[in-house]
Structure formats: C-alpha cells, structure tokens
C-alpha cells in the first residue's frame, strides 16, 4: 500500500522465460493507491496501481 505495507504476494517462484498472466483480486483491499514490484533476474521495476471499487 501507499504506507509501504506488503498486502499480497502473487508469485514467488522461478519460472522459465515466457509470457505469464496473473489474476489479481483486490476484494479484501480498500480503494486507493498501491505499488507493485516486478523482479526477474537483475531486472526490478516498481509501478503505481490505482484500485477503484
């Protein structure tokens, strides 16, 4: 969340190269701004997500 608390871990495993789709259901989260981070090898990228209900 915007305070830096971890609210979910969607995938925490090694996967072979390829395209993947992960379904995220924020039913138990309040509307607001959240941040997510993608990590793949040495690649790390964080982005902002707005959850509206």
HTML snippet that shows the backbone in 3Dmol.js (N, CA, C, O; Angstrom):
<script src="https://3Dmol.org/build/3Dmol-min.js"></script>
<div id="view" style="width:600px;height:400px;position:relative"></div>
<script>
const pdb = `
ATOM      1  N   UNK A   1       0.830  -1.190   0.000  1.00  0.00           N
ATOM      2  CA  UNK A   1       0.000   0.000   0.000  1.00  0.00           C
ATOM      3  C   UNK A   1       0.871   1.249   0.000  1.00  0.00           C
ATOM      4  O   UNK A   1       2.097   1.160  -0.066  1.00  0.00           O
ATOM      5  N   UNK A   2       0.244   2.389   0.073  1.00  0.00           N
ATOM      6  CA  UNK A   2       0.984   3.649  -0.007  1.00  0.00           C
ATOM      7  C   UNK A   2       1.865   3.867   1.231  1.00  0.00           C
ATOM      8  O   UNK A   2       2.784   4.685   1.195  1.00  0.00           O
ATOM      9  N   UNK A   3       1.594   3.149   2.314  1.00  0.00           N
ATOM     10  CA  UNK A   3       2.407   3.253   3.523  1.00  0.00           C
ATOM     11  C   UNK A   3       3.597   2.302   3.508  1.00  0.00           C
ATOM     12  O   UNK A   3       4.422   2.331   4.421  1.00  0.00           O
ATOM     13  N   UNK A   4       3.694   1.459   2.481  1.00  0.00           N
ATOM     14  CA  UNK A   4       4.815   0.531   2.370  1.00  0.00           C
ATOM     15  C   UNK A   4       4.546  -0.844   2.940  1.00  0.00           C
ATOM     16  O   UNK A   4       5.455  -1.673   2.997  1.00  0.00           O
ATOM     17  N   UNK A   5       3.315  -1.110   3.366  1.00  0.00           N
ATOM     18  CA  UNK A   5       2.964  -2.433   3.878  1.00  0.00           C
ATOM     19  C   UNK A   5       2.746  -3.410   2.733  1.00  0.00           C
ATOM     20  O   UNK A   5       2.116  -3.069   1.732  1.00  0.00           O
ATOM     21  N   UNK A   6       3.265  -4.619   2.877  1.00  0.00           N
ATOM     22  CA  UNK A   6       3.028  -5.657   1.867  1.00  0.00           C
ATOM     23  C   UNK A   6       1.622  -6.211   2.069  1.00  0.00           C
ATOM     24  O   UNK A   6       1.294  -6.672   3.162  1.00  0.00           O
ATOM     25  N   UNK A   7       0.791  -6.173   1.036  1.00  0.00           N
ATOM     26  CA  UNK A   7      -0.586  -6.640   1.162  1.00  0.00           C
ATOM     27  C   UNK A   7      -0.835  -7.944   0.416  1.00  0.00           C
ATOM     28  O   UNK A   7      -1.834  -8.615   0.675  1.00  0.00           O
ATOM     29  N   UNK A   8       0.057  -8.322  -0.513  1.00  0.00           N
ATOM     30  CA  UNK A   8      -0.126  -9.571  -1.252  1.00  0.00           C
ATOM     31  C   UNK A   8       1.175  -9.960  -1.938  1.00  0.00           C
ATOM     32  O   UNK A   8       1.967  -9.102  -2.328  1.00  0.00           O
ATOM     33  N   UNK A   9       1.384 -11.264  -2.080  1.00  0.00           N
ATOM     34  CA  UNK A   9       2.458 -11.809  -2.911  1.00  0.00           C
ATOM     35  C   UNK A   9       1.766 -12.702  -3.925  1.00  0.00           C
ATOM     36  O   UNK A   9       1.193 -13.728  -3.559  1.00  0.00           O
ATOM     37  N   UNK A  10       1.813 -12.324  -5.195  1.00  0.00           N
ATOM     38  CA  UNK A  10       1.087 -13.066  -6.223  1.00  0.00           C
ATOM     39  C   UNK A  10       1.870 -14.259  -6.737  1.00  0.00           C
ATOM     40  O   UNK A  10       1.293 -15.324  -6.954  1.00  0.00           O
ATOM     41  N   UNK A  11       3.164 -14.107  -6.934  1.00  0.00           N
ATOM     42  CA  UNK A  11       4.021 -15.203  -7.395  1.00  0.00           C
ATOM     43  C   UNK A  11       5.361 -15.062  -6.699  1.00  0.00           C
ATOM     44  O   UNK A  11       5.937 -13.975  -6.662  1.00  0.00           O
ATOM     45  N   UNK A  12       5.859 -16.163  -6.146  1.00  0.00           N
ATOM     46  CA  UNK A  12       7.176 -16.158  -5.512  1.00  0.00           C
ATOM     47  C   UNK A  12       7.885 -17.458  -5.874  1.00  0.00           C
ATOM     48  O   UNK A  12       8.155 -18.296  -5.013  1.00  0.00           O
ATOM     49  N   UNK A  13       8.180 -17.611  -7.155  1.00  0.00           N
ATOM     50  CA  UNK A  13       8.843 -18.820  -7.640  1.00  0.00           C
ATOM     51  C   UNK A  13       9.551 -18.517  -8.946  1.00  0.00           C
ATOM     52  O   UNK A  13       9.208 -17.566  -9.649  1.00  0.00           O
ATOM     53  N   UNK A  14      10.541 -19.336  -9.261  1.00  0.00           N
ATOM     54  CA  UNK A  14      11.236 -19.179 -10.538  1.00  0.00           C
ATOM     55  C   UNK A  14      10.396 -19.795 -11.640  1.00  0.00           C
ATOM     56  O   UNK A  14       9.799 -20.857 -11.462  1.00  0.00           O
ATOM     57  N   UNK A  15      10.354 -19.120 -12.782  1.00  0.00           N
ATOM     58  CA  UNK A  15       9.613 -19.611 -13.939  1.00  0.00           C
ATOM     59  C   UNK A  15      10.513 -19.515 -15.158  1.00  0.00           C
ATOM     60  O   UNK A  15      11.351 -18.616 -15.231  1.00  0.00           O
ATOM     61  N   UNK A  16      10.360 -20.423 -16.119  1.00  0.00           N
ATOM     62  CA  UNK A  16      11.138 -20.312 -17.351  1.00  0.00           C
ATOM     63  C   UNK A  16      10.698 -19.083 -18.149  1.00  0.00           C
ATOM     64  O   UNK A  16       9.602 -18.559 -17.951  1.00  0.00           O
ATOM     65  N   UNK A  17      11.564 -18.638 -19.046  1.00  0.00           N
ATOM     66  CA  UNK A  17      11.245 -17.473 -19.877  1.00  0.00           C
ATOM     67  C   UNK A  17       9.929 -17.696 -20.606  1.00  0.00           C
ATOM     68  O   UNK A  17       9.628 -18.813 -21.027  1.00  0.00           O
ATOM     69  N   UNK A  18       9.149 -16.638 -20.754  1.00  0.00           N
ATOM     70  CA  UNK A  18       7.866 -16.735 -21.444  1.00  0.00           C
ATOM     71  C   UNK A  18       6.938 -15.631 -20.994  1.00  0.00           C
ATOM     72  O   UNK A  18       7.334 -14.741 -20.242  1.00  0.00           O
ATOM     73  N   UNK A  19       5.710 -15.690 -21.453  1.00  0.00           N
ATOM     74  CA  UNK A  19       4.672 -14.724 -21.085  1.00  0.00           C
ATOM     75  C   UNK A  19       3.760 -15.358 -20.054  1.00  0.00           C
ATOM     76  O   UNK A  19       3.401 -16.531 -20.166  1.00  0.00           O
ATOM     77  N   UNK A  20       3.388 -14.586 -19.058  1.00  0.00           N
ATOM     78  CA  UNK A  20       2.534 -15.087 -17.989  1.00  0.00           C
ATOM     79  C   UNK A  20       1.451 -14.072 -17.672  1.00  0.00           C
ATOM     80  O   UNK A  20       1.633 -12.870 -17.865  1.00  0.00           O
ATOM     81  N   UNK A  21       0.334 -14.565 -17.186  1.00  0.00           N
ATOM     82  CA  UNK A  21      -0.776 -13.716 -16.764  1.00  0.00           C
ATOM     83  C   UNK A  21      -1.129 -14.112 -15.336  1.00  0.00           C
ATOM     84  O   UNK A  21      -1.290 -15.294 -15.030  1.00  0.00           O
ATOM     85  N   UNK A  22      -1.245 -13.130 -14.481  1.00  0.00           N
ATOM     86  CA  UNK A  22      -1.600 -13.359 -13.089  1.00  0.00           C
ATOM     87  C   UNK A  22      -2.885 -12.593 -12.804  1.00  0.00           C
ATOM     88  O   UNK A  22      -2.959 -11.389 -13.052  1.00  0.00           O
ATOM     89  N   UNK A  23      -3.889 -13.276 -12.291  1.00  0.00           N
ATOM     90  CA  UNK A  23      -5.133 -12.613 -11.907  1.00  0.00           C
ATOM     91  C   UNK A  23      -4.986 -12.076 -10.488  1.00  0.00           C
ATOM     92  O   UNK A  23      -4.560 -12.791  -9.581  1.00  0.00           O
ATOM     93  N   UNK A  24      -5.342 -10.817 -10.312  1.00  0.00           N
ATOM     94  CA  UNK A  24      -5.278 -10.174  -9.004  1.00  0.00           C
ATOM     95  C   UNK A  24      -6.677  -9.749  -8.610  1.00  0.00           C
ATOM     96  O   UNK A  24      -7.328  -8.988  -9.326  1.00  0.00           O
ATOM     97  N   UNK A  25      -7.133 -10.234  -7.484  1.00  0.00           N
ATOM     98  CA  UNK A  25      -8.445  -9.846  -6.974  1.00  0.00           C
ATOM     99  C   UNK A  25      -8.227  -9.051  -5.689  1.00  0.00           C
ATOM    100  O   UNK A  25      -7.758  -9.590  -4.686  1.00  0.00           O
ATOM    101  N   UNK A  26      -8.565  -7.788  -5.729  1.00  0.00           N
ATOM    102  CA  UNK A  26      -8.376  -6.921  -4.573  1.00  0.00           C
ATOM    103  C   UNK A  26      -9.627  -6.788  -3.737  1.00  0.00           C
ATOM    104  O   UNK A  26      -9.874  -5.732  -3.155  1.00  0.00           O
ATOM    105  N   UNK A  27     -10.426  -7.847  -3.667  1.00  0.00           N
ATOM    106  CA  UNK A  27     -11.697  -7.793  -2.937  1.00  0.00           C
ATOM    107  C   UNK A  27     -11.527  -7.386  -1.479  1.00  0.00           C
ATOM    108  O   UNK A  27     -12.387  -6.707  -0.918  1.00  0.00           O
ATOM    109  N   UNK A  28     -10.425  -7.798  -0.866  1.00  0.00           N
ATOM    110  CA  UNK A  28     -10.228  -7.520   0.559  1.00  0.00           C
ATOM    111  C   UNK A  28      -9.442  -6.231   0.801  1.00  0.00           C
ATOM    112  O   UNK A  28      -9.086  -5.929   1.941  1.00  0.00           O
ATOM    113  N   UNK A  29      -9.168  -5.470  -0.261  1.00  0.00           N
ATOM    114  CA  UNK A  29      -8.418  -4.223  -0.132  1.00  0.00           C
ATOM    115  C   UNK A  29      -9.328  -3.022  -0.338  1.00  0.00           C
ATOM    116  O   UNK A  29     -10.306  -3.089  -1.083  1.00  0.00           O
ATOM    117  N   UNK A  30      -9.002  -1.943   0.318  1.00  0.00           N
ATOM    118  CA  UNK A  30      -9.760  -0.705   0.148  1.00  0.00           C
ATOM    119  C   UNK A  30      -9.323  -0.007  -1.138  1.00  0.00           C
ATOM    120  O   UNK A  30      -8.203  -0.207  -1.610  1.00  0.00           O
ATOM    121  N   UNK A  31     -10.204   0.806  -1.696  1.00  0.00           N
ATOM    122  CA  UNK A  31      -9.817   1.636  -2.836  1.00  0.00           C
ATOM    123  C   UNK A  31      -8.645   2.511  -2.421  1.00  0.00           C
ATOM    124  O   UNK A  31      -8.584   2.985  -1.287  1.00  0.00           O
ATOM    125  N   UNK A  32      -7.723   2.722  -3.340  1.00  0.00           N
ATOM    126  CA  UNK A  32      -6.579   3.567  -3.023  1.00  0.00           C
ATOM    127  C   UNK A  32      -5.419   3.318  -3.956  1.00  0.00           C
ATOM    128  O   UNK A  32      -5.557   2.650  -4.981  1.00  0.00           O
ATOM    129  N   UNK A  33      -4.281   3.859  -3.591  1.00  0.00           N
ATOM    130  CA  UNK A  33      -3.067   3.729  -4.387  1.00  0.00           C
ATOM    131  C   UNK A  33      -2.206   2.628  -3.781  1.00  0.00           C
ATOM    132  O   UNK A  33      -1.962   2.609  -2.575  1.00  0.00           O
ATOM    133  N   UNK A  34      -1.755   1.723  -4.623  1.00  0.00           N
ATOM    134  CA  UNK A  34      -0.881   0.629  -4.222  1.00  0.00           C
ATOM    135  C   UNK A  34       0.311   0.605  -5.161  1.00  0.00           C
ATOM    136  O   UNK A  34       0.232   1.105  -6.283  1.00  0.00           O
ATOM    137  N   UNK A  35       1.401   0.031  -4.714  1.00  0.00           N
ATOM    138  CA  UNK A  35       2.594  -0.119  -5.539  1.00  0.00           C
ATOM    139  C   UNK A  35       2.871  -1.594  -5.729  1.00  0.00           C
ATOM    140  O   UNK A  35       2.678  -2.394  -4.813  1.00  0.00           O
ATOM    141  N   UNK A  36       3.326  -1.956  -6.925  1.00  0.00           N
ATOM    142  CA  UNK A  36       3.717  -3.341  -7.179  1.00  0.00           C
ATOM    143  C   UNK A  36       5.125  -3.360  -7.735  1.00  0.00           C
ATOM    144  O   UNK A  36       5.576  -2.393  -8.349  1.00  0.00           O
ATOM    145  N   UNK A  37       5.818  -4.469  -7.516  1.00  0.00           N
ATOM    146  CA  UNK A  37       7.195  -4.626  -7.976  1.00  0.00           C
ATOM    147  C   UNK A  37       7.325  -5.922  -8.752  1.00  0.00           C
ATOM    148  O   UNK A  37       6.886  -6.978  -8.298  1.00  0.00           O
ATOM    149  N   UNK A  38       7.932  -5.832  -9.928  1.00  0.00           N
ATOM    150  CA  UNK A  38       8.254  -6.998 -10.747  1.00  0.00           C
ATOM    151  C   UNK A  38       9.748  -7.235 -10.648  1.00  0.00           C
ATOM    152  O   UNK A  38      10.548  -6.315 -10.818  1.00  0.00           O
ATOM    153  N   UNK A  39      10.122  -8.489 -10.369  1.00  0.00           N
ATOM    154  CA  UNK A  39      11.540  -8.854 -10.298  1.00  0.00           C
ATOM    155  C   UNK A  39      11.772 -10.048 -11.202  1.00  0.00           C
ATOM    156  O   UNK A  39      11.052 -11.043 -11.122  1.00  0.00           O
ATOM    157  N   UNK A  40      12.774  -9.953 -12.061  1.00  0.00           N
ATOM    158  CA  UNK A  40      13.163 -11.057 -12.950  1.00  0.00           C
ATOM    159  C   UNK A  40      14.672 -10.982 -13.133  1.00  0.00           C
ATOM    160  O   UNK A  40      15.174 -10.125 -13.861  1.00  0.00           O
ATOM    161  N   UNK A  41      15.389 -11.874 -12.475  1.00  0.00           N
ATOM    162  CA  UNK A  41      16.845 -11.814 -12.526  1.00  0.00           C
ATOM    163  C   UNK A  41      17.321 -10.510 -11.915  1.00  0.00           C
ATOM    164  O   UNK A  41      16.970 -10.192 -10.779  1.00  0.00           O
ATOM    165  N   UNK A  42      18.119  -9.749 -12.657  1.00  0.00           N
ATOM    166  CA  UNK A  42      18.610  -8.465 -12.150  1.00  0.00           C
ATOM    167  C   UNK A  42      17.636  -7.319 -12.449  1.00  0.00           C
ATOM    168  O   UNK A  42      17.868  -6.185 -12.030  1.00  0.00           O
ATOM    169  N   UNK A  43      16.552  -7.608 -13.169  1.00  0.00           N
ATOM    170  CA  UNK A  43      15.549  -6.595 -13.514  1.00  0.00           C
ATOM    171  C   UNK A  43      14.595  -6.400 -12.342  1.00  0.00           C
ATOM    172  O   UNK A  43      14.024  -7.364 -11.831  1.00  0.00           O
ATOM    173  N   UNK A  44      14.425  -5.163 -11.923  1.00  0.00           N
ATOM    174  CA  UNK A  44      13.472  -4.816 -10.863  1.00  0.00           C
ATOM    175  C   UNK A  44      12.762  -3.544 -11.291  1.00  0.00           C
ATOM    176  O   UNK A  44      13.406  -2.554 -11.638  1.00  0.00           O
ATOM    177  N   UNK A  45      11.421  -3.571 -11.267  1.00  0.00           N
ATOM    178  CA  UNK A  45      10.657  -2.389 -11.656  1.00  0.00           C
ATOM    179  C   UNK A  45       9.440  -2.255 -10.750  1.00  0.00           C
ATOM    180  O   UNK A  45       8.695  -3.217 -10.560  1.00  0.00           O
ATOM    181  N   UNK A  46       9.238  -1.072 -10.195  1.00  0.00           N
ATOM    182  CA  UNK A  46       8.075  -0.782  -9.356  1.00  0.00           C
ATOM    183  C   UNK A  46       7.195   0.234 -10.063  1.00  0.00           C
ATOM    184  O   UNK A  46       7.687   1.150 -10.723  1.00  0.00           O
ATOM    185  N   UNK A  47       5.903   0.063  -9.919  1.00  0.00           N
ATOM    186  CA  UNK A  47       4.925   0.959 -10.537  1.00  0.00           C
ATOM    187  C   UNK A  47       3.767   1.183  -9.564  1.00  0.00           C
ATOM    188  O   UNK A  47       3.571   0.433  -8.608  1.00  0.00           O
ATOM    189  N   UNK A  48       3.016   2.233  -9.843  1.00  0.00           N
ATOM    190  CA  UNK A  48       1.848   2.589  -9.043  1.00  0.00           C
ATOM    191  C   UNK A  48       0.599   1.985  -9.678  1.00  0.00           C
ATOM    192  O   UNK A  48       0.477   1.932 -10.901  1.00  0.00           O
ATOM    193  N   UNK A  49      -0.326   1.529  -8.833  1.00  0.00           N
ATOM    194  CA  UNK A  49      -1.601   0.988  -9.296  1.00  0.00           C
ATOM    195  C   UNK A  49      -2.707   1.676  -8.495  1.00  0.00           C
ATOM    196  O   UNK A  49      -2.595   1.827  -7.278  1.00  0.00           O
ATOM    197  N   UNK A  50      -3.758   2.086  -9.173  1.00  0.00           N
ATOM    198  CA  UNK A  50      -4.910   2.680  -8.504  1.00  0.00           C
ATOM    199  C   UNK A  50      -6.030   1.654  -8.499  1.00  0.00           C
ATOM    200  O   UNK A  50      -6.460   1.190  -9.555  1.00  0.00           O
ATOM    201  N   UNK A  51      -6.499   1.302  -7.312  1.00  0.00           N
ATOM    202  CA  UNK A  51      -7.585   0.338  -7.160  1.00  0.00           C
ATOM    203  C   UNK A  51      -8.862   1.105  -6.848  1.00  0.00           C
ATOM    204  O   UNK A  51      -8.956   1.778  -5.822  1.00  0.00           O
ATOM    205  N   UNK A  52      -9.842   0.999  -7.737  1.00  0.00           N
ATOM    206  CA  UNK A  52     -11.140   1.652  -7.547  1.00  0.00           C
ATOM    207  C   UNK A  52     -12.214   0.597  -7.411  1.00  0.00           C
ATOM    208  O   UNK A  52     -12.222  -0.383  -8.156  1.00  0.00           O
ATOM    209  N   UNK A  53     -13.109   0.783  -6.480  1.00  0.00           N
ATOM    210  CA  UNK A  53     -14.210  -0.165  -6.290  1.00  0.00           C
ATOM    211  C   UNK A  53     -15.525   0.520  -6.564  1.00  0.00           C
ATOM    212  O   UNK A  53     -16.580  -0.106  -6.460  1.00  0.00           O
TER     213      UNK A  53
END
`;
const viewer = $3Dmol.createViewer("view");
viewer.addModel(pdb, "pdb");
viewer.setStyle({}, {cartoon: {color: "spectrum"}});
viewer.zoomTo();
viewer.render();
</script>
